[in-house]
Amino acid sequence: MKTLATLTLAMTFATAAYAAPETYVIDSGHTLPRFQYSHFGYSTQLSKFDKTTGTITIDRAAKTGSVDVVIDAKSVNTGMALFNEHIQAEDFFDTAKYPTITYKSSKLKFDGDKLVAVDGDLTVKGITKPVTLKITSFMCMPHPMRKKDACGADATAIVKRSDFNMGKHAPYVGDEVTLTIPVEAVKQ
């Protein structure tokens, strides 16, 4: 009887520990948001941001949590230094006035135990719009090199440049932009 009581108590604590919210810090080296758009219909151009910070808090048992991402807009990387300067100018990111892009969640959506979407607000150039990130992959497990728990995901959304006062050259340069955020985060 004592063994049964001990086992029951241990399972209760294990369940409580599993149900607690866990906070993960974004790994900047493996979180490189990127965006792509049509360039005059000739090709799809792809650029990325090299500096991203933030936190992800998740309670997988309760199916709740939060996402807070800060992208350094000045770290935009198009592959050409001159074009980096061009899209940091006032007509596009205007990084002198708005050095960061943020995404703050309002709700995490699950299908069973699987995270499938995140509702939140994207702020670019001081303009905030609701954006739902579709989660195309999500996994949490012990990180084999860091020896800590880690989570990773791929998130995508389609936004319009013109919604954020960045519509110069539309429709020739595509107004629709596919935003992809591959994110990895390590438990605090």
N, C-alpha and C positions, 0 to 999 in steps of 0.2 A: 504494500500500500504506500509505503514511504517512497519507493521508486516511482510509482505512478504520479504522486504529488510533485515530486522533483521534476519529472519529465513535463508535466502540465505547466508548472511554473516556468521552466526553461523555454517552452514553446510560446508562452505568453510574452516573455521578455523578447524573444526573437521576433515575434510578430510586431510588437511595439517598436522595436528598433527598425524593422523594415518599413514600417508605416511612417516613420519620421521624415520630414523634409530634409533633403540633402542638397548642399550647395556645392557647385562646381565652378571653378575659375577657367575662363576661356584660355586655351593654349594658343597664343598669338602665332606661333610657328606653324600651326596646322589649321588655322582659321583664316582663310584668305577669300573674303567675299568677292564675287566677280559679277560683271554685267555684260550683256550682249545685246546688240541692236543691228538692224539692217543699215548698211551704208550704201545709199542710192540704189538699193536692190542688187548691187554687184556682189556683195558678200556680207557675211555676218561677222561683225567685229567683236572681239572679246577683250575686256580689260579687267583688272583686279585692283584690290586695295591691299597694301602690304602690312598695315597696322590695324589690329582690331583687339579690343579689350571687352570685358564684361563678365557677367555671371549668369548661371542657370541654376535655378532651384527647382527641385522636382520631388514630389511625393508620389511614387509610383503606385502605392497601395490606394491612396485617396484620389489618384488621378488628377492632381493639381500641381501647380508650380508657377514659375515666372521666368521670363527671359529678358535680359537687359544687355543689349549689345551697343558698343560705341565704336564707330569706324572713323579712323583718321582720314578725312577727305583729302588732305594734302599728300597722303601716301598712295594716291591713285597711280597705277602703273599700266600704261597703254603699250609699253614696249618702245616708246620714243619720247625722249626728254622734252622735245619741243611740243609734242602733242599733249603731254602731261600738263605743261604750262597753259596750253590753250584751253583745256577743259577745266582747269582750276580758275579760269577767269570769270568775270561777272555774268556772262551769258549762260554759263553752265553751273559748275559747283560753287563758284564765288567763295573760294576757301579763305580769302582775306577776311570776309565777314562771318562765314559759317564754316569753321574748321572741322566740324564733326557731323556725322550722320548717325542718327540713333534709331534703334528699334526697341520698343518696350511692349511686352506682351500684356494682354488683358485676360486671355484664357488659353489654356492648353486643351486640345481635343484628343481623346483616345478612342480607339476601336478595340474593345477588350483591353488587353494589356499593352497594346501598341500605340505609341504616340503618332498621330496622323496629320495634325495641323496645329498651328499656333496663330491665334488672332492677336493683333496688336496694332500699334501706331508707329509708322515710319516717319521720321522727320528729316527732311532734306531742305537746305536753304531756309530754315526757319518755318517751313510749311509742314504741317502734320496731317497725314492721311491714314485712314484705317487700311491695313494690309494683312491678308491671311497668308502665312507661309505654309505651303504644302510640304509635309515631311515625307521624303521618298525613302529614307532609311533612318533607323534609330537603333542604337545598341549601347548598353552599359555593361561593363565587365572590368575586372582587374587589369590595369595597364601592364603589359608584360615587361616593360623597361623601367617604368617609374615606380612600380610596386605599390600603386595606389589605385583606387577605383577611378574609372574614367567613363565618360559618355561621349558619343559622337553621333552626328546626324548630318543629313543633307537636306536643306530647305530651299524651296523655290517659290517665286511669285512673279507675276507680270505686272509692271507698273507703267504709267505713262509719264514721260519726261515733262510734258506740258503741265501736268498736275502739280509739279514742283518748280514752276517758273524756269524750266530748262528746255523749252520747245524750239529753240532756234534751229532753223533749217528743216523743220518738219513740214511736209511729210517725206521730203527727199531722204533725209536721214531719219530712220524710223522713230516714231514717237513711242511705240511700245518697246519696253526694255525688259528682258528677262533677268531677274536678279537671282543669283544662286549663292547660298551661304553654306559651304562645307564647314562644319564646326566640330572641334574637339575640345573637351573641357575635363579638367582633373579635379577630383573631390578635394575640398579644403581640409 
